[in-house]
Amino acid sequence: MTEADDIELLRQYAVENSETAFAAIVGRHVNLVYSVALRRVGNPHAAEEITQAVFIILSRKAKSFSHKTILTGWLHQTTRLMAANFLRTEIRRQHREQEAFMQSASSETETWTQIAPLLDDAIAKLGARDRDAILLHYFENKSAREMAAALRVDEPAAQKRLTRAVEKLRAFFAKRGVTLTAAAIAGAVSSNSVHAAPVGLAATVTAAAAKGAAVSASTLTLIKGALKIMAWTKMKMAILAGTGLVLAAGTTIAVEEIQRHTDENYPWQVESPTSDMLNKIPPLVKIVPTKFPNKKTSIEVTRGPSSLGIGVRIQDILVAAYDAEGYFYGRKRFRMLLLTKISPARYDYIVNLKFSNVEAMQQELAKQSSGNVEALQLELKNQFGLVGRRETIVTNVLLLKVKNPNSPGLEPITAENQAPLNQKAGEISFQDQQGLQTLAGALANDFRMPVLDETGLTNHYYYDLKWNPFGGQQQNQLNLKQALIDQLGLEVVQSRAPIEFLVVEKVKN
């Protein structure tokens, strides 16, 4: 039976209100929709609810499909968008437990475990014809002849399109550190992409969509949110066809700028972001390959509980996701214990679930921060399979102590010498508000291990430390140690101490 029959069945339902016709469509596609939803949200109950909502929307839009529509493609895209909206809503409400988002229990091979969290986003990045080829062949189990008929091309052309689409998937996964052959990907997708929906779900869906049976409030919320997203997507395409894309805050991006980039780029991916941008961007949590792979430096900006990073490593995103209480400046990279391999690639990320208000009450800011942190943790878990935990470990450290109490290098803070932290090769200047904790953290960058402030100093200090950073790492450290003594009257002493580390590992199935 060809895909043209799907549209004919939809027309029968739309014109004749044929429940039988709609039930046939549900029976044919319910496994696909349920599998995509389950893969995205990792929760069987939520996947059932999303499946029901997708088919209710289909019933409402039954009259709008043309004979050229590949219904499989429409269902996949709608399910993916609805699942993403579901996750964002759950995170904002902070009602979902962290453990609910486990990787799909249906993973049977290492290959499938690697690609499952990325698969639906990868398919969504394909062009419509390539996406339809993948879905028809691997998700709907169509033969080459049936696929060709649905795509309205001959069999060789259909097979060529399928091969090209799989190769694009391979490239997508490779950019995210998952290196597999096209054959391995095709085999894993063919074997694992679609799983049987729970018994009775098709009947429940048909009753809700075709008969108008009562559904839960949460399902109605899903439907309402999905329809808004679909309306916005349609409007955005119309705007792009005109003169530019206008963001809610009034920022305009020229059409030429949008068209110059691939569909993996987003308006917030700019070379020099500012914290003000976070007030103008709708609620969003995203980690994508960097738009600026040749840029040698990274940049991160924050505004209240929200943050945005360009060209950063996975380690930096992990720190942003798990460092709710904060490490002292510079120490974060030396207080992370990796128990699994991390991709060396650079990424752009944003976590901006609520518009921040830096003048809001501290309690409200803490509440917002918690939501953003949890959202970023979830994205790292879903996309890369990475989870972190705090653990105290006894390790090698340097203790920052006073050697010459009367050194003139530590000056009391005045109106004239107040300045933000400036750290570059051979120089650290800053004003520490209480003691020298920030200096200790900054020194860790050069000493390559945690530095703890044990000076006992509690006043507010300004310092401008300079030394010769050249001659290799060992010489740089020797010069820095001498500069600390000569300029600030401080020394670093080797020791061991319990330090709180961020331990990162792969999620356990």
C-alpha positions as CSV (number, residue, x, y, z in Angstrom):
1,M,0.0,0.0,0.0
2,T,1.5,3.3,-1.0
3,E,1.7,6.6,0.9
4,A,-0.9,8.0,-1.5
5,D,-3.4,5.9,0.4
6,D,-2.6,7.8,3.6
7,I,-3.9,11.0,2.0
8,E,-6.9,9.3,0.6
9,L,-7.8,8.0,4.1
10,L,-7.3,11.4,5.5
11,R,-9.7,12.8,2.9
12,Q,-12.3,10.1,3.7
13,Y,-12.0,11.1,7.4
14,A,-12.3,14.8,6.6
15,V,-15.2,14.5,4.2
16,E,-17.1,11.6,5.6
17,N,-16.0,11.7,9.2
18,S,-14.9,8.1,8.7
19,E,-13.6,6.7,12.0
20,T,-12.5,3.5,10.1
21,A,-10.3,5.5,7.8
22,F,-8.6,7.4,10.7
23,A,-8.2,4.2,12.6
24,A,-6.3,2.7,9.7
25,I,-4.0,5.7,9.6
26,V,-3.3,5.4,13.4
27,G,-2.7,1.7,13.1
28,R,-0.2,2.2,10.3
29,H,1.8,4.9,12.0
30,V,1.3,4.7,15.8
31,N,4.5,2.7,16.3
32,L,6.6,5.3,14.5
33,V,5.1,8.2,16.4
34,Y,5.4,6.5,19.8
35,S,9.0,5.5,19.1
36,V,10.1,9.0,18.2
37,A,8.3,10.4,21.3
38,L,9.9,7.8,23.6
39,R,13.3,8.4,22.2
40,R,13.0,12.1,22.9
41,V,11.5,12.1,26.4
42,G,12.6,8.7,27.7
43,N,9.3,8.2,29.6
44,P,6.7,5.7,28.3
45,H,3.7,7.5,29.8
46,A,4.7,10.8,28.4
47,A,5.4,9.2,25.0
48,E,1.8,7.8,25.0
49,E,0.5,11.3,25.8
50,I,2.5,12.9,23.0
51,T,1.4,10.2,20.6
52,Q,-2.2,10.9,21.4
53,A,-1.7,14.7,20.9
54,V,0.0,14.2,17.6
55,F,-2.9,12.3,16.1
56,I,-5.4,14.7,17.5
57,I,-3.6,17.5,15.7
58,L,-3.6,15.3,12.6
59,S,-7.3,14.9,12.8
60,R,-7.8,18.7,13.1
61,K,-5.6,19.3,10.0
62,A,-6.9,16.4,7.9
63,K,-8.3,18.7,5.3
64,S,-5.1,20.7,4.7
65,F,-2.9,17.9,3.3
66,S,-2.1,17.9,-0.4
67,H,-1.6,14.7,-2.4
68,K,2.1,15.4,-2.5
69,T,2.5,15.2,1.3
70,I,4.5,12.3,2.7
71,L,2.5,11.7,5.9
72,T,5.4,9.8,7.6
73,G,7.6,12.9,7.3
74,W,4.9,15.2,8.7
75,L,4.3,12.8,11.7
76,H,8.0,12.6,12.5
77,Q,8.5,16.3,12.5
78,T,5.4,17.1,14.5
79,T,6.3,14.4,17.1
80,R,9.8,15.7,17.4
81,L,8.6,19.3,17.9
82,M,5.9,18.3,20.4
83,A,8.4,16.2,22.4
84,A,10.9,19.1,22.5
85,N,8.1,21.4,23.7
86,F,7.0,18.9,26.3
87,L,10.6,18.7,27.7
88,R,10.9,22.5,27.9
89,T,7.6,22.8,29.7
90,E,8.5,20.1,32.2
91,I,11.8,21.7,32.9
92,R,10.3,25.2,33.4
93,R,7.8,23.8,35.9
94,Q,10.6,21.8,37.6
95,H,8.2,18.9,38.1
96,R,10.2,16.2,36.4
97,E,12.7,14.0,38.3
98,Q,16.2,13.8,36.9
99,E,16.1,10.1,36.6
100,A,13.0,10.1,34.4
101,F,15.1,11.1,31.5
102,M,17.1,7.9,31.0
103,Q,18.3,6.7,27.6
104,S,15.9,4.5,25.8
105,A,15.7,1.1,27.3
106,S,15.3,-0.3,23.8
107,S,19.0,0.2,23.1
108,E,20.4,-3.2,22.0
109,T,23.8,-2.4,20.7
110,E,26.6,0.0,21.4
111,T,26.1,1.7,18.0
112,W,22.4,2.3,18.8
113,T,23.2,3.6,22.2
114,Q,25.6,6.2,20.6
115,I,23.2,7.4,18.0
116,A,19.8,7.1,19.6
117,P,19.9,10.5,21.5
118,L,20.9,12.3,18.3
119,L,18.9,10.4,15.7
120,D,15.7,12.5,15.5
121,D,17.6,15.8,15.5
122,A,19.8,14.4,12.7
123,I,16.8,13.3,10.6
124,A,15.3,16.8,11.1
125,K,18.4,18.4,9.7
126,L,17.9,16.6,6.4
127,G,16.1,18.1,3.5
128,A,12.5,17.0,3.1
129,R,13.1,14.5,0.3
130,D,16.1,12.9,2.1
131,R,14.2,12.8,5.3
132,D,11.2,11.1,3.7
133,A,13.5,8.5,2.1
134,I,15.0,7.6,5.5
135,L,11.6,7.4,7.2
136,L,9.9,5.5,4.5
137,H,12.6,2.8,4.2
138,Y,13.9,2.4,7.8
139,F,10.9,3.5,9.8
140,E,8.0,2.3,7.6
141,N,9.9,-0.7,6.2
142,K,9.1,0.2,2.6
143,S,10.7,-1.7,-0.2
144,A,12.8,0.2,-2.8
145,R,9.8,0.1,-5.2
146,E,7.3,1.4,-2.6
147,M,9.7,4.1,-1.5
148,A,10.2,5.2,-5.2
149,A,6.5,5.3,-5.8
150,A,5.9,7.5,-2.7
151,L,8.7,9.8,-3.7
152,R,7.5,9.8,-7.4
153,V,10.9,8.8,-8.8
154,D,12.4,5.7,-10.3
155,E,14.0,3.0,-8.1
156,P,17.6,3.9,-8.9
157,A,17.0,7.6,-8.0
158,A,15.2,6.6,-4.8
159,Q,18.1,4.3,-3.8
160,K,20.6,7.0,-4.6
161,R,18.7,9.5,-2.4
162,L,18.6,7.0,0.4
163,T,22.3,6.4,0.2
164,R,23.0,10.1,0.2
165,A,20.7,10.6,3.2
166,V,22.5,8.0,5.3
167,E,25.8,9.6,4.4
168,K,24.5,12.9,5.7
169,L,23.5,11.2,9.0
170,R,27.0,9.8,9.3
171,A,28.5,13.3,8.8
172,F,26.0,14.7,11.4
173,F,27.0,12.1,14.0
174,A,30.7,12.5,13.2
175,K,30.6,16.2,14.1
176,R,29.3,15.2,17.5
177,G,32.1,12.8,18.2
178,V,30.2,9.6,17.1
179,T,32.3,8.0,14.4
180,L,30.5,5.2,12.6
181,T,30.3,3.8,9.1
182,A,27.2,4.4,7.0
183,A,26.5,0.7,7.0
184,A,26.6,0.5,10.8
185,I,24.2,3.5,11.1
186,A,21.8,2.0,8.5
187,G,21.8,-1.4,10.4
188,A,21.2,0.2,13.8
189,V,18.4,2.4,12.6
190,S,16.7,-0.4,10.7
191,S,16.8,-2.7,13.7
192,N,15.9,-0.2,16.5
193,S,14.2,2.9,15.2
194,V,10.6,1.7,15.6
195,H,9.2,-0.3,18.6
196,A,5.7,-1.5,19.3
197,A,3.4,1.0,21.0
198,P,1.7,-0.2,24.2
199,V,-1.3,-2.5,23.7
200,G,-4.5,-0.4,23.4
201,L,-2.8,2.9,22.6
202,A,-4.0,2.9,19.0
203,A,-7.6,2.5,20.2
204,T,-7.2,5.2,22.8
205,V,-5.7,7.6,20.2
206,T,-8.4,6.9,17.7
207,A,-11.1,7.5,20.2
208,A,-9.6,10.8,21.3
209,A,-8.8,12.1,17.8
210,A,-11.6,10.7,15.7
211,K,-14.5,10.5,18.2
212,G,-13.5,13.5,20.3
213,A,-13.3,11.5,23.5
214,A,-12.2,13.4,26.6
215,V,-8.4,13.8,27.1
216,S,-6.4,15.0,30.1
217,A,-5.5,18.6,30.8
218,S,-1.8,17.9,30.2
219,T,-2.6,16.5,26.7
220,L,-4.7,19.6,25.9
221,T,-1.7,21.7,27.0
222,L,0.6,19.7,24.7
223,I,-1.8,20.2,21.8
224,K,-2.1,24.0,22.5
225,G,1.7,24.4,22.7
226,A,2.4,22.3,19.6
227,L,-0.1,24.3,17.5
228,K,1.5,27.5,18.7
229,I,4.9,26.2,17.6
230,M,3.6,25.1,14.2
231,A,1.9,28.5,13.7
232,W,5.2,30.3,14.6
233,T,7.2,28.1,12.3
234,K,4.8,28.9,9.4
235,M,5.0,32.6,10.2
236,K,8.8,32.5,10.5
237,M,9.0,31.0,7.0
238,A,6.8,33.8,5.6
239,I,8.9,36.4,7.3
240,L,12.1,34.9,5.9
241,A,10.6,35.1,2.5
242,G,10.3,38.9,3.0
243,T,12.9,41.3,4.1
244,G,14.3,39.9,7.4
245,L,13.7,38.0,10.6
246,V,12.5,40.1,13.5
247,L,13.0,38.9,17.0
248,A,10.6,39.7,19.8
249,A,12.9,42.3,21.3
250,G,13.2,44.2,18.0
251,T,16.5,42.8,16.8
252,T,16.5,42.4,13.0
253,I,18.8,39.9,11.2
254,A,19.0,40.3,7.5
255,V,17.8,37.5,5.3
256,E,21.2,37.3,3.6
257,E,22.8,36.6,7.0
258,I,20.3,33.8,7.7
259,Q,20.6,32.2,4.3
260,R,24.4,32.3,4.4
261,H,24.4,29.7,7.2
262,T,23.3,26.1,7.4
263,D,20.2,25.1,9.2
264,E,22.3,24.1,12.1
265,N,23.0,27.7,13.0
266,Y,20.8,29.9,15.2
267,P,20.4,33.7,15.6
268,W,22.1,33.6,19.0
269,Q,25.2,32.1,17.5
270,V,27.3,35.3,17.1
271,E,31.0,35.7,17.3
272,S,30.8,38.3,20.2
273,P,27.7,37.7,22.3
274,T,26.7,40.1,25.0
275,S,24.7,39.4,28.2
276,D,21.9,41.7,26.9
277,M,21.2,39.2,24.2
278,L,19.8,36.8,26.8
279,N,16.9,39.2,27.5
280,K,15.9,39.2,23.8
281,I,16.0,35.4,23.2
282,P,12.9,33.3,23.9
283,P,13.3,30.5,26.4
284,L,15.7,27.9,25.0
285,V,18.2,25.2,25.9
286,K,20.5,24.1,23.1
287,I,24.0,22.7,22.6
288,V,25.2,22.6,18.9
289,P,28.5,22.4,17.1
290,T,30.2,25.8,17.1
291,K,29.4,28.2,14.2
292,F,33.0,29.5,14.4
293,P,35.3,26.4,14.3
294,N,38.3,28.5,13.3
295,K,38.0,30.9,16.3
296,K,40.8,30.2,18.7
297,T,39.2,31.7,21.8
298,S,35.9,31.0,23.5
299,I,33.5,33.4,25.2
300,E,30.8,32.9,27.8
301,V,28.3,35.5,29.0
302,T,25.7,35.4,31.8
303,R,22.8,37.4,32.9
304,G,21.2,36.3,36.1
305,P,20.7,32.5,35.9
306,S,21.0,32.4,32.1
307,S,24.2,31.8,30.2
308,L,25.5,31.6,26.6
309,G,28.8,30.2,25.3
310,I,30.5,30.4,21.9
311,G,33.3,28.0,20.9
312,V,33.5,26.3,24.3
313,R,34.5,22.7,25.2
314,I,32.2,20.1,26.6
315,Q,34.1,20.5,29.9
316,D,33.1,24.2,30.1
317,I,29.4,23.3,29.5
318,L,29.7,20.7,32.2
319,V,30.9,23.3,34.6
320,A,28.1,25.6,33.7
321,A,25.6,22.8,34.2
322,Y,26.8,21.4,37.5
323,D,28.6,24.4,39.1
324,A,25.5,25.9,40.8
325,E,27.5,27.1,43.8
326,G,30.6,28.1,41.8
327,Y,34.3,27.3,41.8
328,F,36.8,30.1,42.3
329,Y,37.9,31.7,39.0
330,G,40.3,29.6,37.1
331,R,40.1,26.4,39.1
332,K,37.2,24.7,37.3
333,R,39.3,22.8,34.8
334,F,41.5,21.4,37.5
335,R,38.6,20.2,39.7
336,M,37.0,17.9,37.1
337,L,37.6,14.2,37.0
338,L,36.6,12.6,33.7
339,L,35.7,8.9,33.9
340,T,34.8,8.7,30.2
341,K,36.1,10.0,26.9
342,I,34.9,13.6,26.1
343,S,34.7,15.0,22.6
344,P,37.4,17.5,21.8
345,A,35.1,19.5,19.5
346,R,33.9,23.0,20.3
347,Y,30.3,23.9,20.8
348,D,28.0,26.8,21.2
349,Y,25.4,26.5,23.9
350,I,22.6,28.6,25.5
351,V,20.4,28.0,28.6
352,N,17.8,30.7,28.9
353,L,14.6,29.2,30.3
354,K,13.4,32.4,31.9
355,F,14.2,36.0,31.3
356,S,16.4,37.0,34.1
357,N,16.0,40.1,36.3
358,V,19.2,40.9,38.1
359,E,17.3,43.2,40.5
360,A,14.8,40.5,41.5
361,M,14.8,39.0,45.0
362,Q,17.7,36.6,45.7
363,Q,15.3,33.8,46.4
364,E,13.7,34.1,43.0
365,L,17.0,34.3,41.2
366,A,18.1,31.1,43.0
367,K,14.9,29.4,41.9
368,Q,15.5,30.4,38.2
369,S,19.1,29.4,38.4
370,S,18.2,26.0,39.6
371,G,15.9,25.5,36.6
372,N,18.5,26.6,34.1
373,V,21.2,24.4,35.7
374,E,18.9,21.3,35.6
375,A,17.9,22.0,32.0
376,L,21.6,22.1,30.9
377,Q,22.3,18.9,32.8
378,L,19.4,17.2,31.0
379,E,20.6,18.4,27.6
380,L,24.1,17.1,28.3
381,K,22.6,13.8,29.4
382,N,20.3,13.4,26.4
383,Q,22.7,14.6,23.7
384,F,26.1,13.2,25.0
385,G,25.1,10.7,27.6
386,L,27.1,12.6,30.2
387,V,26.2,13.0,33.9
388,G,28.1,14.6,36.7
389,R,28.2,14.4,40.5
390,R,30.2,16.2,43.2
391,E,32.7,14.1,45.1
392,T,35.3,15.1,47.7
393,I,38.7,13.6,46.9
394,V,42.1,14.1,48.7
395,T,44.5,15.4,46.1
396,N,47.7,17.4,45.6
397,V,47.2,21.2,46.2
398,L,49.2,24.4,46.7
399,L,48.5,26.4,49.8
400,L,48.8,30.2,49.4
401,K,50.4,31.6,52.5
402,V,51.9,34.9,53.8
403,K,55.7,35.0,53.7
404,N,56.4,38.7,54.2
405,P,53.5,40.3,56.1
406,N,54.6,43.9,55.3
407,S,54.8,43.6,51.6
408,P,53.6,46.8,49.8
409,G,52.2,44.8,46.9
410,L,48.8,44.2,48.5
411,E,47.1,47.5,48.6
412,P,43.8,48.3,50.3
413,I,41.0,48.9,47.8
414,T,40.4,52.6,47.0
415,A,38.2,54.4,44.4
416,E,41.3,54.8,42.2
417,N,42.5,51.2,42.0
418,Q,39.1,49.4,41.7
419,A,39.1,47.2,38.6
420,P,37.7,43.9,37.3
421,L,39.8,40.8,37.2
422,N,42.4,41.0,34.4
423,Q,44.3,37.7,33.8
424,K,46.6,37.2,30.9
425,A,50.0,35.8,30.2
426,G,52.3,37.1,32.9
427,E,49.8,39.3,34.7
428,I,47.0,39.0,37.3
429,S,45.3,42.2,38.6
430,F,42.2,42.3,40.7
431,Q,40.4,43.5,43.8
432,D,39.6,40.7,46.3
433,Q,36.7,41.6,48.5
434,Q,37.5,39.3,51.4
435,G,40.9,37.7,51.6
436,L,42.7,36.4,48.5
437,Q,40.3,33.6,47.3
438,T,40.1,35.0,43.7
439,L,43.8,35.3,43.4
440,A,44.2,31.7,44.6
441,G,41.7,30.5,42.0
442,A,43.5,32.5,39.2
443,L,46.9,31.1,40.2
444,A,45.6,27.6,39.5
445,N,45.6,28.4,35.8
446,D,49.3,28.6,35.8
447,F,50.2,26.0,38.5
448,R,47.8,23.4,37.0
449,M,46.3,22.4,40.3
450,P,44.0,23.7,43.0
451,V,45.4,26.6,45.0
452,L,43.8,27.2,48.4
453,D,43.9,30.6,50.2
454,E,45.4,30.0,53.7
455,T,46.8,33.5,54.1
456,G,44.3,34.3,56.9
457,L,43.8,37.7,55.3
458,T,40.2,39.1,55.5
459,N,40.5,42.7,54.3
460,H,39.7,44.0,50.8
461,Y,42.9,44.1,48.6
462,Y,44.0,45.3,45.2
463,Y,47.0,43.6,43.6
464,D,48.8,43.9,40.2
465,L,51.0,40.8,39.9
466,K,53.4,40.6,36.9
467,W,56.0,38.1,35.9
468,N,57.9,36.6,32.9
469,P,55.6,33.9,31.5
470,F,58.0,32.6,28.8
471,G,60.4,29.7,28.8
472,G,58.0,26.8,29.1
473,Q,55.6,25.7,31.8
474,Q,58.2,24.9,34.5
475,Q,60.0,28.2,34.0
476,N,56.7,30.1,34.0
477,Q,55.8,28.5,37.4
478,L,59.2,29.3,38.9
479,N,59.0,32.9,37.7
480,L,55.4,33.2,39.1
481,K,56.5,31.8,42.5
482,Q,59.3,34.4,42.8
483,A,57.0,37.2,41.7
484,L,54.5,36.3,44.4
485,I,57.3,36.6,47.0
486,D,58.9,39.7,45.7
487,Q,55.7,41.7,44.8
488,L,53.0,40.4,47.2
489,G,54.9,38.8,50.0
490,L,53.1,35.5,49.4
491,E,54.3,31.9,48.8
492,V,52.8,28.7,47.6
493,V,53.5,25.5,49.5
494,Q,52.8,21.9,48.3
495,S,50.3,19.9,50.3
496,R,47.4,17.5,50.1
497,A,43.8,18.4,51.0
498,P,40.3,17.2,50.4
499,I,38.9,19.0,47.3
500,E,35.4,18.8,45.9
501,F,35.6,17.5,42.3
502,L,33.0,17.3,39.6
503,V,33.1,13.6,38.5
504,V,31.8,13.1,35.0
505,E,30.8,9.7,33.6
506,K,28.6,8.1,31.0
507,V,25.0,7.6,31.9
508,K,24.3,4.1,33.1
509,N,21.6,2.2,31.3
